[in-house]
Amino acid sequence: MLIRIVLMCVLLLGACSSEGEGATGGQNDSSDAVEDIQEPDSTEDDSVQEDAVADVQDDDAAADVQDDEVDIIDDDVAVDTVDEDTGDASVEDSQSDPDTVNQDAAADIQDEDFDNGLEPLDDIKDPGPAPEWLLSIDNGTKYLQKVDIETGKATNLCKLKGAPGSGLVIKSSYPSLTFSRSNLLFASRNGSYLDIIDPCNCEVTPVGDYGIWTGVNGITSDQGTQLMGASSSQQELISIATKTGLGTMIGKLGVQFTTHGATWSDELAGLYAINGGTDKLYIIDPTTGKATEVADLSYDFGTVGIELLPANGVIYACSSNSILLSVDPVTGQVAEIGVMGQLGTCTNLAAPWAPVICPDGTAL
């Protein structure tokens, strides 16, 4: 019995020893496996992490640069341009300078040479009633004359002469004469050049030519500060800048004008014109230049001078025989007033819009 017990203990000890060795081997394997999972190659992991961080940093830096560039573009509103000659590209700042824009706009508004003939004059103090007389140049003697509207008689005022320093020698004829709304006396020299005449001393100052237009034998004031003129060479109505003389086409007359004259009418807000080639009275639209016949005239015109006198609203005219005439714009009836006594044929008449006061204080 004792021996059996001892044998059993021996057997049990052997079994326990065998199971203990197996358990220890299993623990080592598991520990190694855990180390393999939990402790990978630290060098590779560090490299990957550093690369990832670098990529993120690079992306952030690129984003910052792009944001900065967007800010710069937004602030400067840069515009790429390419030089057509060299092909070189450049960036130009397209921001508008408000001061420059305002100055340009003001310059456009203040450009006095721009006048379409329909703009009213600025309100100014009433200079007084317009005189009831006319002026005319006797092209035969080169004298400026004052014409009595009751008798037709023309009285010499002074002989035309070039203004000091102008170099102008008065040899040419003046087929047209008119006062501007500023009450300045203008004349059309040879139908090609604009001159200004001082009626107090007869000094003539050249202003300039009309540009391409010739045969401008009918100049008149417009409703603004400039002049208008009818050209028999180009058969057009033009606007004339009083500072330069330069013409700008308004439109075709639509009628063949030969000898002629024109005058402004506030009642019409347009022009009356006599065509010596047809002996007809026309109205001319200042916006289109179109001439429309309104009456057959009861007079055989050769040369033509015509002016509507603001003081009384009467249309006066003259022609080759230098007789002052009145014209009825409704019936076309022409009445003789009296002999002017000019040496040459009469081609021009002018009426002031206000009293003409000379430097010595005397009224013309």
C-alpha positions as CSV (number, residue, x, y, z in Angstrom):
1,M,0.0,0.0,0.0
2,L,2.7,2.3,0.9
3,I,4.6,1.4,-2.2
4,R,1.5,2.1,-4.3
5,I,1.2,5.5,-2.7
6,V,4.8,6.3,-3.4
7,L,4.5,5.3,-7.0
8,M,1.5,7.5,-7.5
9,C,3.3,10.5,-6.1
10,V,6.2,9.8,-8.4
11,L,3.9,9.7,-11.4
12,L,2.1,12.8,-10.3
13,L,5.4,14.7,-9.9
14,G,6.4,13.8,-13.4
15,A,3.2,14.9,-14.9
16,C,3.3,18.2,-13.1
17,S,6.9,18.8,-14.3
18,S,5.9,18.1,-17.9
19,E,2.9,20.5,-17.8
20,G,5.0,23.2,-16.2
21,E,7.5,23.2,-19.0
22,G,4.8,23.5,-21.6
23,A,3.2,26.4,-19.9
24,T,6.5,28.3,-19.7
25,G,7.1,27.8,-23.4
26,G,3.7,29.1,-24.2
27,Q,4.2,32.2,-22.2
28,N,7.5,33.0,-23.9
29,D,5.9,32.7,-27.4
30,S,3.0,35.0,-26.4
31,S,5.4,37.5,-24.9
32,D,7.4,37.6,-28.1
33,A,4.3,38.0,-30.2
34,V,3.1,40.9,-28.1
35,E,6.5,42.6,-28.4
36,D,6.3,42.1,-32.2
37,I,2.9,43.9,-32.3
38,Q,3.5,46.6,-29.7
39,E,7.1,47.5,-30.5
40,P,7.5,47.8,-34.3
41,D,10.6,49.2,-35.9
42,S,10.9,52.6,-34.2
43,T,13.2,54.0,-36.9
44,E,10.6,53.5,-39.7
45,D,7.8,54.9,-37.6
46,D,9.7,58.0,-36.8
47,S,10.6,58.5,-40.4
48,V,6.9,58.2,-41.5
49,Q,5.7,60.5,-38.8
50,E,8.4,63.1,-39.7
51,D,7.5,62.9,-43.4
52,A,3.8,63.3,-42.6
53,V,4.5,66.3,-40.4
54,A,6.7,67.8,-43.1
55,D,3.9,67.3,-45.7
56,V,1.4,69.0,-43.5
57,Q,3.7,71.8,-42.8
58,D,4.4,72.2,-46.5
59,D,0.7,72.2,-47.2
60,D,0.1,74.9,-44.6
61,A,2.9,77.0,-45.9
62,A,1.6,76.7,-49.4
63,A,-1.8,77.7,-48.3
64,D,-0.4,80.7,-46.4
65,V,1.5,81.8,-49.6
66,Q,-1.7,81.4,-51.7
67,D,-3.7,83.4,-49.1
68,D,-1.0,86.1,-49.2
69,E,-1.1,86.2,-53.0
70,V,-4.9,86.4,-53.0
71,D,-4.7,89.3,-50.5
72,I,-2.2,91.1,-52.7
73,I,-4.3,90.6,-55.8
74,D,-7.4,91.7,-54.0
75,D,-5.7,94.8,-52.7
76,D,-4.0,95.9,-55.9
77,V,-6.6,94.5,-58.4
78,A,-3.6,93.6,-60.6
79,V,-4.3,92.9,-64.3
80,D,-2.0,90.9,-66.5
81,T,-1.2,92.7,-69.8
82,V,0.9,91.7,-72.8
83,D,2.9,94.2,-74.7
84,E,1.8,93.8,-78.3
85,D,5.2,94.8,-79.7
86,T,7.5,92.8,-77.4
87,G,5.1,90.0,-76.2
88,D,6.3,90.7,-72.6
89,A,3.7,90.1,-69.9
90,S,3.4,92.6,-67.1
91,V,1.1,93.3,-64.2
92,E,-0.6,96.7,-64.1
93,D,-2.4,98.2,-61.1
94,S,-5.9,98.9,-62.4
95,Q,-7.2,100.7,-59.4
96,S,-8.9,103.9,-60.4
97,D,-7.6,107.1,-58.8
98,P,-10.8,108.9,-57.7
99,D,-9.1,112.3,-57.9
100,T,-8.1,111.7,-61.5
101,V,-11.6,110.5,-62.4
102,N,-13.1,113.5,-60.8
103,Q,-10.7,115.9,-62.6
104,D,-11.4,114.2,-65.9
105,A,-15.1,114.5,-65.4
106,A,-14.8,118.1,-64.4
107,A,-12.7,118.8,-67.5
108,D,-15.4,117.3,-69.7
109,I,-18.1,119.4,-68.0
110,Q,-16.1,122.6,-68.2
111,D,-15.0,122.1,-71.9
112,E,-16.5,125.3,-73.3
113,D,-15.8,124.3,-76.9
114,F,-18.4,121.6,-76.6
115,D,-21.8,123.0,-77.5
116,N,-24.5,121.3,-79.5
117,G,-26.3,124.6,-80.1
118,L,-29.3,123.6,-77.9
119,E,-27.9,124.3,-74.5
120,P,-29.2,127.5,-72.9
121,L,-26.8,130.2,-71.6
122,D,-26.1,130.5,-67.9
123,D,-28.3,132.9,-66.0
124,I,-26.6,136.3,-66.1
125,K,-27.6,139.9,-65.2
126,D,-29.7,141.4,-67.9
127,P,-27.4,143.7,-69.9
128,G,-30.3,145.7,-71.2
129,P,-32.4,145.8,-74.3
130,A,-30.9,144.9,-77.6
131,P,-30.2,147.9,-79.9
132,E,-32.3,148.6,-82.9
133,W,-29.6,148.8,-85.5
134,L,-27.5,146.5,-87.7
135,L,-23.8,146.2,-88.6
136,S,-22.5,145.4,-92.0
137,I,-19.0,145.2,-93.7
138,D,-18.8,147.0,-97.0
139,N,-16.5,144.6,-98.9
140,G,-15.8,147.3,-101.5
141,T,-14.2,149.7,-99.0
142,K,-13.4,147.3,-96.0
143,Y,-15.3,149.6,-93.7
144,L,-17.5,148.4,-90.8
145,Q,-20.9,150.2,-91.1
146,K,-23.8,150.9,-88.8
147,V,-27.2,150.4,-90.6
148,D,-30.3,152.4,-89.8
149,I,-33.2,149.9,-89.9
150,E,-35.7,152.8,-90.6
151,T,-34.0,154.2,-93.7
152,G,-31.5,151.6,-94.7
153,K,-28.6,154.1,-94.7
154,A,-25.2,152.7,-93.8
155,T,-22.7,154.9,-91.9
156,N,-19.0,154.2,-91.7
157,L,-17.7,153.4,-88.2
158,C,-14.1,152.6,-88.9
159,K,-11.9,150.7,-91.4
160,L,-11.0,147.1,-90.7
161,K,-7.4,146.4,-89.8
162,G,-5.4,143.5,-88.4
163,A,-5.1,143.4,-84.6
164,P,-1.5,144.2,-83.3
165,G,0.7,141.2,-83.6
166,S,-1.8,139.2,-85.8
167,G,0.0,139.9,-89.0
168,L,-3.4,140.1,-90.7
169,V,-3.8,142.4,-93.7
170,I,-7.4,142.9,-94.7
171,K,-7.7,142.1,-98.4
172,S,-10.3,139.4,-98.3
173,S,-14.1,139.7,-98.5
174,Y,-16.5,138.8,-95.7
175,P,-19.6,137.0,-96.9
176,S,-21.1,136.7,-93.4
177,L,-21.1,138.6,-90.2
178,T,-22.9,137.8,-86.8
179,F,-22.9,138.5,-83.1
180,S,-22.6,135.6,-80.7
181,R,-24.7,135.2,-77.6
182,S,-21.8,136.7,-75.8
183,N,-22.3,139.8,-77.9
184,L,-18.9,139.3,-79.7
185,L,-18.8,140.2,-83.4
186,F,-17.6,137.3,-85.6
187,A,-17.0,137.3,-89.4
188,S,-16.4,134.6,-92.0
189,R,-13.4,135.5,-94.0
190,N,-13.6,134.2,-97.5
191,G,-16.1,131.6,-96.1
192,S,-13.1,129.6,-94.8
193,Y,-11.8,131.4,-91.7
194,L,-13.4,132.7,-88.5
195,D,-12.3,136.2,-87.4
196,I,-13.4,138.3,-84.4
197,I,-13.9,142.0,-84.9
198,D,-13.9,144.7,-82.2
199,P,-16.7,147.0,-83.4
200,C,-15.2,149.9,-81.3
201,N,-11.9,150.1,-83.2
202,C,-12.4,147.6,-86.1
203,E,-9.3,145.5,-85.1
204,V,-9.6,142.1,-86.6
205,T,-8.2,139.0,-84.8
206,P,-8.0,135.7,-86.6
207,V,-9.5,132.8,-84.7
208,G,-8.9,129.8,-87.0
209,D,-10.2,127.9,-90.1
210,Y,-13.3,125.7,-90.2
211,G,-11.3,122.6,-90.9
212,I,-12.4,120.9,-94.1
213,W,-15.4,123.2,-94.6
214,T,-15.4,126.0,-97.1
215,G,-18.1,128.2,-98.6
216,V,-19.3,128.9,-95.1
217,N,-21.1,132.1,-96.2
218,G,-23.9,131.9,-93.6
219,I,-22.7,132.0,-90.0
220,T,-25.0,132.8,-87.0
221,S,-25.2,132.4,-83.3
222,D,-26.7,129.3,-81.8
223,Q,-28.7,129.0,-78.6
224,G,-25.5,128.4,-76.6
225,T,-22.1,130.0,-76.7
226,Q,-20.9,128.9,-80.1
227,L,-21.8,129.5,-83.7
228,M,-23.4,127.6,-86.6
229,G,-22.7,127.9,-90.3
230,A,-24.1,126.6,-93.6
231,S,-21.5,125.5,-96.1
232,S,-22.4,125.7,-99.8
233,S,-19.3,123.6,-100.8
234,Q,-20.1,120.6,-98.6
235,Q,-23.8,121.3,-98.4
236,E,-23.8,120.8,-94.7
237,L,-24.7,122.6,-91.5
238,I,-21.8,122.8,-89.0
239,S,-21.2,123.9,-85.4
240,I,-18.3,126.3,-85.0
241,A,-16.2,126.6,-81.9
242,T,-15.7,130.3,-81.1
243,K,-12.3,129.6,-79.5
244,T,-10.7,127.8,-82.4
245,G,-13.0,128.3,-85.4
246,L,-13.0,124.5,-86.0
247,G,-16.2,123.2,-87.5
248,T,-18.1,120.0,-86.6
249,M,-20.7,118.5,-88.9
250,I,-24.3,118.5,-87.7
251,G,-25.8,117.2,-90.9
252,K,-26.6,117.5,-94.6
253,L,-28.8,120.4,-95.7
254,G,-30.5,118.2,-98.3
255,V,-30.9,121.2,-100.6
256,Q,-28.4,122.7,-103.1
257,F,-27.4,126.0,-101.6
258,T,-25.5,128.6,-103.7
259,T,-25.2,132.2,-102.4
260,H,-26.9,132.1,-99.0
261,G,-27.1,133.5,-95.5
262,A,-28.5,132.2,-92.2
263,T,-29.8,133.6,-88.9
264,W,-30.9,132.2,-85.6
265,S,-34.5,132.4,-84.4
266,D,-35.4,131.9,-80.7
267,E,-39.0,131.5,-81.7
268,L,-38.1,128.6,-84.0
269,A,-35.3,127.3,-81.9
270,G,-33.7,126.9,-85.3
271,L,-32.4,128.8,-88.3
272,Y,-33.9,130.8,-91.1
273,A,-31.8,130.7,-94.3
274,I,-32.2,132.4,-97.8
275,N,-30.9,130.5,-100.8
276,G,-30.0,133.0,-103.5
277,G,-30.0,130.1,-106.1
278,T,-33.7,129.4,-105.6
279,D,-35.0,132.6,-104.1
280,K,-36.6,130.6,-101.3
281,L,-36.7,130.9,-97.5
282,Y,-35.9,127.8,-95.5
283,I,-35.8,126.7,-91.9
284,I,-32.9,124.6,-90.8
285,D,-33.1,122.0,-88.0
286,P,-30.1,122.7,-85.7
287,T,-30.1,119.0,-84.6
288,T,-30.0,117.4,-88.1
289,G,-29.0,120.1,-90.5
290,K,-32.0,119.4,-92.7
291,A,-33.3,122.5,-94.6
292,T,-37.0,122.7,-95.3
293,E,-38.6,125.2,-97.6
294,V,-41.2,127.5,-96.0
295,A,-41.8,130.3,-98.6
296,D,-41.1,131.5,-102.1
297,L,-39.5,135.0,-101.8
298,S,-40.8,137.9,-103.9
299,Y,-37.3,139.1,-104.7
300,D,-34.5,138.1,-107.0
301,F,-31.5,137.5,-104.8
302,G,-28.0,137.6,-106.1
303,T,-25.7,137.8,-103.0
304,V,-27.4,137.3,-99.7
305,G,-27.1,139.0,-96.3
306,I,-29.7,138.1,-93.6
307,E,-30.3,138.8,-89.9
308,L,-33.1,138.5,-87.5
309,L,-33.0,141.5,-85.2
310,P,-33.5,140.4,-81.5
311,A,-34.8,143.9,-80.6
312,N,-38.0,143.6,-82.8
313,G,-38.1,140.1,-84.3
314,V,-37.9,141.3,-87.9
315,I,-35.9,139.5,-90.5
316,Y,-33.7,141.9,-92.5
317,A,-31.8,141.1,-95.7
318,C,-29.7,142.7,-98.4
319,S,-28.4,141.6,-101.8
320,S,-26.3,142.7,-104.8
321,N,-27.8,146.1,-105.2
322,S,-27.1,147.0,-101.5
323,I,-30.7,147.8,-100.5
324,L,-31.9,147.0,-97.0
325,L,-34.9,144.6,-97.1
326,S,-37.4,143.2,-94.7
327,V,-38.7,139.6,-95.1
328,D,-42.0,138.1,-94.0
329,P,-41.3,134.5,-93.1
330,V,-44.9,133.5,-93.5
331,T,-45.8,134.9,-96.9
332,G,-42.3,135.3,-98.4
333,Q,-43.0,138.9,-99.2
334,V,-39.9,141.1,-99.4
335,A,-40.1,144.8,-98.9
336,E,-37.4,147.4,-99.7
337,I,-36.5,149.8,-96.9
338,G,-33.8,152.0,-98.4
339,V,-30.5,152.2,-100.1
340,M,-27.5,151.3,-98.0
341,G,-25.0,153.1,-100.2
342,Q,-22.3,150.3,-100.1
343,L,-19.6,150.4,-102.8
344,G,-19.6,146.6,-103.1
345,T,-22.5,144.1,-103.2
346,C,-24.1,143.5,-99.8
347,T,-23.3,140.0,-98.4
348,N,-23.6,140.4,-94.6
349,L,-25.7,141.8,-91.7
350,A,-25.3,141.4,-88.0
351,A,-27.5,142.3,-85.0
352,P,-26.4,142.6,-81.4
353,W,-28.1,140.7,-78.5
354,A,-27.3,143.4,-76.0
355,P,-26.0,147.0,-75.9
356,V,-22.4,147.3,-77.2
357,I,-20.4,149.4,-74.8
358,C,-16.9,150.6,-75.8
359,P,-13.9,150.9,-73.4
360,D,-14.5,154.7,-73.2
361,G,-18.0,154.0,-71.8
362,T,-19.9,155.1,-74.9
363,A,-22.5,152.9,-76.5
364,L,-22.1,152.0,-80.2
